[in-house]
Amino acid sequence: MTAVQGRPLGIFGGTFDPVHNGHLRCAYEVGQTLDFEQVLMLPNRLPPHKATPGVSPEHRLAMVNAAIEGVPGLVVDDRELNREDLSFTVDTLESLRAERPRQPLCFIVGMDSLLGFHRWHRPERILELAHLVVCHRPGHPLASDSPAAPWLARHRLQSPRQLHQQLGGGILLTPVTPLEIASSTLRHQLKQGLLPHYLMPPAVLAYIEQHRLYPRDDGGGADKSL
């Protein structure tokens, strides 16, 4: 068995179309609470289970960079944007495990992702490579008849300390501050001419306005290239 070396690395993926405070608070809070070395913010190029983002990878990467500038513990990783194929989590974790053979890897997801985990590409291999850290709202337990219940029964960790002791293989449920923000809602607001102040970092909103990424429905062209 490979010996563990170093504090865990968090990985937080998403299309970030656009990135918002819900993403950022979850990644930051988990990293702080669970004592991760850092959390990688990982923009997807072509997510398997979502529509292709309407904004280019370059713009989405720039928004994430703007969002986390000066924030300790959060780092951007663009490896999925450099691949032409679908952004399968297992491929990304294989790449990270090759670079970090002795460091625990923790893939951070929401409860909705855990509920659909059995449909992911090679879920068993994902858990061989990393832990799943599932952010959930306090007071909302997982139903016993959920498709995720068997996975949780086999892999659930009882203590965050176990993330530091094993390279992967566990599922940890961790409560986070609930911020019910959706990128789709923000896109709709922007296209209605409503500015989502306090829902995303000012630097991200400034970038969106500068490049006209989500133009109003009544006209105006978007700058789709950097």
N, C-alpha and C positions, 0 to 999 in steps of 0.2 A: 504494500500500500504506500502511495506517495505521501511523504510528510508535508504537512501544511506549513507554508512560510508566508508571513505578512498578514495584514488585515484584509478583509474581503474587498473585492471590487464590485461596485454596483453598476448595472447596465440598465438604462432607461430608454427604450426605443419608442418611436412614433413618427407619424408623417409630419407633425408640427406645422400644420397648414391652417392657421398659424400657431406658433408656440404661445402659450398663455400661462397665467399664474397658477392654474390648477396643475399643469405639468410640473412647473418649476417648484412649487411648494412640496409636492409629493416627493420628487427626487431629492430635494434638499433635506426635507424632514427625515426621510428614511436614512439617508447617508449619515445625518447627525445622530439620530436615535440609536442606530445599530452600529455606530463606530466604524463606518467603511473608510478605506483609504481615500477613495474618491468615487464619484458617480459619473459614468460616461453618458452623455446625452447623445443618442444615436439616431439621427434622422434616417428614415427608410427611403429607398429610391422607388421601389415598386412593391408595396405591401400586398401579400397574397390574398388577404381577406377584406380588402377595402378597394374603393375606386382609386384609380391613379390620381394623385394630387394635381390640382389645376395650376399650381405655382411650381416653377422650376426647382430642381434640387439645389441649384446655386442660391436662389433667393431663400429657400427654407433653411439652408445651412447658415446663411448670413443672419437670418432672424434669430436663430439659436445662439450664434456667437454674440450678437448684440444683447440678447436676454441675460446671458450668464457672465458678461464682462464684470470682473471685479468680485464675483461671488466665489468664496473659497469652497473647495470640494467638488465643484461641478466643472466638467471638462467635455469639450465636444470631440466626438469620434466620427469621422466621415467615411469609414470603410464601406458601409453599405451603399453610399452614393457613388463609390468608385467601381461598383459592379453593375453590369448591364442586365443581369438576370433578376428574378424575384428575390426579395429580401427575406429569405427564410432564416428564422432565429437560429436553427441548428447550425447553419453554415457560419453565421457570425460567431457563435460560441465555439465552434471548432477552431476558428481563426484565433480567437482570444486565448483558448486553452493552449494552443501551440506556442503562443508568446509568453504565457504565464502558467507553466506546468504545475507550480506549487502554490498558487494563490487561489483561495476560494472565490468563485464567481457567483454573483447573485443577480438574477434577472428580475427586475421590478415590474410588476403588472398590477392591474386592477382586478377586482373581483369578477368583472364581466369576462376578462380574459381567462381566469381560472375555470369559469363555467364552461368555456368552449375549448379547454386545453386538450381534450381527447380528440379534437378535430385538427390539431396542429400537425405540421409535418414532422414526423419522427419524435413524438413527445417523450418516448422512453429515453432516447438518446439525449434529448435536452436535459433531462434530469440526471443523466450520467455525467454531463459536463458541468452542470451548475445547479444551484438552488433556485427555487422560485420564491420571491418575496412578494406577498400579495397584500396590497393596500386595501383596507376595508373600513367602512364606517362602523364605529362602535354601536352595538345594539342591533346589528343586522347579521345574525348567524347564518351559516350555510345550511340549506334544507337537506334533510337526510336522504331525500330521493333525487338530489341533484346529480347530474352526470359527473360532477367533480368529486362527489363524496368518496368513491372508491380510491381515487388518487390521493385524496387527503388522508384517508385511513391508513394507507401504506407508507406515506412519505412525510406526514406532518411532524414538524419539529416543535418541541415544547418550550424551548428557550432560545433566545437570540444568540446565546453563547455558542450554540451548536453550529451556527454559520461560520464561526471562527475556527472550529475544530475539524471541519470536514470540507473537502474541496467542492462537493456538490451532493445532490441526491435528496435534498429535503425541501419541504414546502413550509414556509413560515407565514402565518397571518399576522399582520401588524396594523394596529389602528393608526390612522393619520387624520389630520385636520381636514374636514370635508369642505372642499371648494367645488361646487357643482357648476363647472364651466365646460363648455363644449366648443371645439373649434368650428363646428358647423354653425352654431349659433352666432359666433363672432363673425364668420364670413357673411351670414345673412344680415347682421347689423351693419357691417361695413358697406354692403351693397345697397342698404337702405339709407346710407348717409349718416348713420349713427356711430359716433366714435366710442369704442369700448374702453374708456378710461377706467382705471383701477381693476381691469380684468386681465391686463397684460402689461409688461414693463413699458414705460414711456419710450425707451429706445426702439422697441419693436414697432410700436405704433408709428413713430417717426419714420422708420424704415418703410413701412407699408405705404404711408402717405407719399414719401419721396418717390417711390417706384410705382405707385398706383396699382398695387397688386390685386386689390379687390374692388374694381370700379363700380360705381353706382349703376343700378339697373337702367337708369334713364339716359345712359350714354357715358362717353369717356373711355379712352383706350387704356389698357394696362400695359405697363412696361414689363415684358416677360423675359427679358435678358439683361444680364449685368454688363 
